[in-house]
């Protein structure tokens, strides 16, 4: 196991100037992926699930055993979210389809139901990040086609909500749909369209799942930060933890848009993060290794855990299957 002693860096806005020597960044399972994404901790089985988009695989990591298992799927998976009433069923964004996959975490994964197809008029699009909200509705968005040199069909995607009422588009002209988080106390939903290099906040109605009143609470350009925001999660204090693709770090950002902490990760392309572990005080982080030279590759693409942050996260929400 590779262990990296990390420190909380002084932010560009000088919000955080002290060094936290307790923070530890460790590689788990020591296996690198081209594009690790969509981490989800399921406390029922004490395991982390995530995907490798470009390798068409889904993964399960059990910390108690330090065991990583994998299964192939037919297409690029953008996210994996367990179902509320099953331990071995998951909703997965597979290319442009929402599907239910059965997987016991060891053997073959198989699609048992197709729930919906999106972006039928944009066949080169694909689903990217997705999560369930506090009521078990699924929120997930698409992105335009991106080639090997990161040339992107911009403004081609949409953020959708999938619930018993059907499929509802919430935001259009999205380039790369990414991080999602909800704060019930503040009646807020946070959302990231990565090329904007900003973090969105919406007013959120938990009863209907509707969002309104778009605001931007944090701007990478204004804060002179390298890279772009990617996946995110939220802690029990309502602060966001945002993975920075191209920036090699995870940022803690307050609901008011204050940069509170910056934790370095020894991989440039940090893709997403979620809290887990027995006490929800471990931050699991996925990364990528796209177009990275051989000498820079390791540990790029590995999955990490960060401990000693002094905060706890919330349980990830599970999807309530609309087909039942």
C-alpha positions in Angstrom: 0.0 0.0 0.0 1.3 3.4 -0.9 0.9 6.1 1.7 1.4 9.8 1.0 1.7 12.3 3.8 -0.5 15.2 2.8 -1.0 18.6 4.1 -3.8 21.1 3.9 -2.4 23.8 1.6 -2.8 27.5 2.1 -5.6 28.5 -0.3 -5.2 31.1 -3.0 -7.6 33.3 -1.1 -5.7 32.8 2.2 -8.7 31.3 3.9 -6.7 28.4 5.3 -3.2 29.0 6.4 -2.6 26.2 9.0 -1.1 22.8 8.1 -3.0 19.7 9.2 -0.4 17.0 9.6 -3.0 14.4 10.4 -4.2 14.1 6.8 -3.1 10.9 5.1 -3.6 10.0 1.5 -3.3 6.3 0.7 -3.7 4.2 -2.5 -6.2 1.4 -2.1 -6.0 -1.8 -4.0 -3.1 -0.3 -6.0 -4.8 -0.8 -9.4 -4.9 2.1 -11.9 -7.8 2.8 -14.3 -8.0 5.1 -17.3 -11.0 7.0 -16.0 -12.2 6.0 -12.5 -15.4 7.8 -11.6 -18.7 7.7 -9.7 -17.7 6.4 -6.2 -20.6 5.3 -4.0 -20.2 3.9 -0.5 -22.9 1.4 0.5 -23.0 1.1 4.3 -25.1 -2.0 4.1 -22.2 -4.0 2.8 -19.4 -1.7 3.9 -18.1 -1.4 0.4 -17.2 1.2 -2.2 -18.6 0.9 -5.7 -17.2 2.9 -8.7 -16.8 2.7 -12.4 -14.0 2.9 -15.0 -15.7 4.6 -17.9 -13.2 4.0 -20.7 -12.6 0.4 -19.7 -16.3 -0.5 -19.6 -16.1 -1.9 -16.1 -17.7 -1.6 -12.7 -15.9 -2.2 -9.4 -16.4 -3.1 -5.7 -13.8 -2.4 -3.0 -14.0 -3.9 0.5 -11.7 -2.1 2.9 -11.8 -4.8 5.5 -10.4 -7.3 3.1 -8.5 -4.8 0.9 -10.2 -6.6 -1.9 -11.1 -5.2 -5.3 -13.4 -7.1 -7.7 -14.6 -6.0 -11.2 -17.0 -6.9 -13.9 -17.4 -5.9 -17.5 -20.5 -4.1 -18.9 -21.5 -3.5 -22.5 -20.7 0.1 -22.9 -19.3 3.0 -21.0 -20.7 3.3 -17.5 -21.0 6.9 -16.1 -22.1 6.0 -12.6 -23.3 3.2 -10.4 -25.9 3.6 -7.6 -27.3 0.7 -5.5 -31.0 0.1 -5.4 -32.9 0.7 -2.2 -34.4 -2.7 -1.9 -31.6 -4.9 -3.2 -28.0 -5.5 -2.3 -27.1 -6.8 -5.7 -29.0 -4.5 -8.0 -27.7 -1.2 -9.3 -28.8 1.6 -11.6 -26.0 2.4 -14.0 -25.7 5.1 -16.7 -24.6 3.0 -19.7 -23.9 5.1 -22.7 -27.3 6.9 -23.1 -29.4 4.4 -21.2 -30.4 4.2 -17.6 -30.3 0.4 -16.8 -30.6 -1.9 -13.8 -27.7 -4.3 -13.5 -27.6 -7.3 -11.3 -24.1 -8.1 -9.9 -23.1 -10.0 -6.8 -19.8 -8.2 -6.6 -17.9 -11.3 -7.8 -19.2 -12.8 -11.0 -20.7 -11.5 -14.2 -22.8 -8.4 -14.3 -26.0 -8.5 -16.4 -28.6 -6.0 -17.4 -32.0 -7.0 -16.1 -34.0 -3.9 -17.1 -33.7 -0.8 -19.3 -35.4 2.1 -17.6 -35.0 5.0 -20.0 -33.0 6.3 -23.0 -31.9 9.9 -23.2 -30.6 12.2 -25.9 -32.0 10.1 -28.8 -31.2 13.0 -31.2 -27.6 13.2 -30.0 -26.2 9.6 -30.5 -22.6 10.6 -29.7 -23.5 11.8 -26.3 -23.2 9.7 -23.2 -24.3 9.7 -19.5 -21.7 10.9 -17.1 -22.1 11.5 -13.3 -25.3 10.5 -11.5 -26.6 10.2 -8.0 -29.9 9.6 -6.1 -31.4 12.5 -4.1 -32.7 12.1 -0.5 -36.0 10.7 -1.7 -34.3 8.2 -4.0 -34.9 10.0 -7.3 -32.1 9.7 -9.8 -30.3 12.8 -11.1 -27.8 12.3 -13.9 -26.6 14.3 -16.9 -25.1 13.8 -20.3 -22.1 15.2 -22.0 -21.1 15.8 -25.6 -18.7 13.7 -27.6 -15.0 14.1 -26.5 -12.1 12.9 -28.6 -8.7 11.7 -27.4 -7.3 15.3 -27.4 -10.2 16.5 -25.1 -11.9 18.3 -28.0 -15.5 18.4 -26.8 -18.9 19.0 -28.4 -19.9 21.8 -26.0 -23.4 22.6 -24.7 -24.7 19.3 -26.0 -25.8 17.7 -22.8 -28.7 17.8 -20.3 -29.3 17.2 -16.6 -32.2 14.8 -16.1 -34.3 13.6 -13.1 -35.7 10.1 -13.2 -38.5 9.3 -10.8 -42.0 7.5 -10.8 -43.4 10.4 -12.8 -40.9 9.7 -15.6 -37.9 11.5 -17.1 -37.6 15.3 -16.6 -35.0 17.5 -18.1 -33.8 20.1 -15.5 -30.9 22.0 -17.3 -29.9 22.1 -20.9 -26.8 23.3 -22.8 -24.6 21.3 -20.4 -21.1 20.4 -21.6 -19.8 17.9 -19.1 -22.4 17.0 -16.4 -20.7 16.3 -13.1 -20.9 16.7 -9.3 -24.1 16.6 -7.5 -24.9 17.1 -3.8 -27.9 18.0 -1.7 -28.2 19.9 1.6 -31.7 19.4 3.1 -31.1 21.9 5.9 -30.4 24.7 3.4 -32.9 23.4 0.8 -30.0 23.4 -1.7 -28.8 21.3 -4.6 -25.2 21.8 -5.9 -24.3 20.9 -9.4 -21.2 21.1 -11.6 -20.8 21.6 -15.4 -17.1 21.2 -15.5 -16.1 23.4 -18.4 -17.8 26.4 -16.7 -15.1 26.1 -13.9 -17.8 27.2 -11.5 -20.1 25.5 -8.9 -23.8 26.0 -9.2 -26.3 26.2 -6.4 -30.1 25.7 -6.9 -33.0 26.0 -4.5 -34.2 22.4 -4.0 -37.7 21.2 -3.2 -37.4 17.8 -1.5 -41.1 17.1 -2.0 -41.1 17.5 -5.8 -37.4 17.2 -6.7 -37.6 20.5 -8.6 -34.8 22.9 -8.7 -34.8 26.7 -9.3 -33.0 30.0 -8.8 -29.6 29.2 -10.2 -26.6 30.9 -8.5 -22.9 30.4 -8.9 -21.2 30.2 -5.5 -17.6 29.5 -6.5 -15.5 30.4 -9.5 -12.1 28.7 -10.3 -11.0 31.7 -12.4 -11.7 34.2 -9.6 -9.8 32.0 -7.1 -6.9 31.5 -9.5 -7.2 27.8 -9.4 -5.8 25.3 -11.9 -8.0 22.6 -13.4 -11.8 22.2 -13.3 -14.3 21.0 -10.8 -15.5 17.4 -11.3 -17.4 15.2 -8.9 -18.3 16.3 -5.4 -19.8 15.3 -2.1 -20.9 17.1 1.1 -20.1 16.8 4.8 -22.3 17.0 7.8 -21.6 20.7 8.2 -22.9 21.5 4.7 -19.5 22.0 3.2 -18.7 20.7 -0.3 -15.7 18.5 -1.1 -14.9 18.9 -4.8 -12.5 16.8 -6.9 -10.3 19.0 -9.2 -9.6 17.4 -12.6 -6.2 18.8 -13.8 -5.5 20.3 -10.4 -4.4 17.3 -8.4 -6.4 18.0 -5.3 -9.8 18.0 -3.5 -11.2 21.3 -2.2 -13.4 21.9 0.8 -15.8 24.8 -0.1 -18.3 26.4 2.2 -22.0 27.0 1.2 -21.0 30.7 0.9 -18.2 29.9 -1.5 -15.3 30.2 0.8 -12.3 28.0 0.1 -11.6 26.2 3.4 -9.2 23.4 2.6 -7.1 22.2 -0.3 -5.9 18.6 0.1 -3.3 17.4 -2.4 -3.7 14.1 -4.2 -0.7 12.6 -6.0 -2.6 12.3 -9.3 -3.3 15.2 -11.5 -6.7 14.1 -12.8 -8.9 13.8 -9.7 -12.4 12.9 -10.8 -14.7 12.4 -7.8 -15.0 11.7 -4.1 -17.4 10.4 -1.5 -17.4 9.8 2.3 -17.5 6.3 3.6 -16.0 3.8 6.1 -17.7 2.7 9.3 -17.9 6.3 10.6 -18.2 8.1 7.3 -14.9 9.9 8.1 -12.9 8.5 5.2 -13.0 10.3 1.9 -12.7 7.9 -1.1 -11.3 9.5 -4.2 -11.2 8.3 -7.8 -8.7 9.5 -10.4 -7.8 9.1 -14.1 -4.7 8.8 -16.3 -5.8 10.1 -19.7 -3.0 11.1 -22.0 -0.4 11.0 -19.2 3.2 10.0 -20.0 4.6 6.7 -18.6 6.9 8.3 -16.0 3.9 10.3 -14.6 1.4 7.5 -14.6 1.7 5.9 -11.2 -0.3 6.5 -9.0 -2.5 8.3 -11.5 -5.7 6.4 -12.2 -5.6 4.7 -8.7 -8.3 5.0 -6.1 -7.4 6.7 -2.9 -8.6 7.1 0.7 -8.0 10.3 2.7 -8.2 10.1 6.5 -7.6 12.6 9.3 -9.7 15.4 7.7 -11.6 16.0 10.9 -15.0 15.9 9.3 -17.7 13.3 8.5 -19.9 12.8 5.5 -23.5 11.7 5.0 -24.7 8.3 3.8 -25.0 8.1 0.0 -28.6 7.9 -1.2 -29.9 4.8 -3.0 -32.2 4.7 -6.0 -35.8 3.7 -5.6 -36.5 1.7 -8.7 -39.3 3.3 -10.7 -40.3 0.0 -12.4 -41.8 -1.4 -9.2 
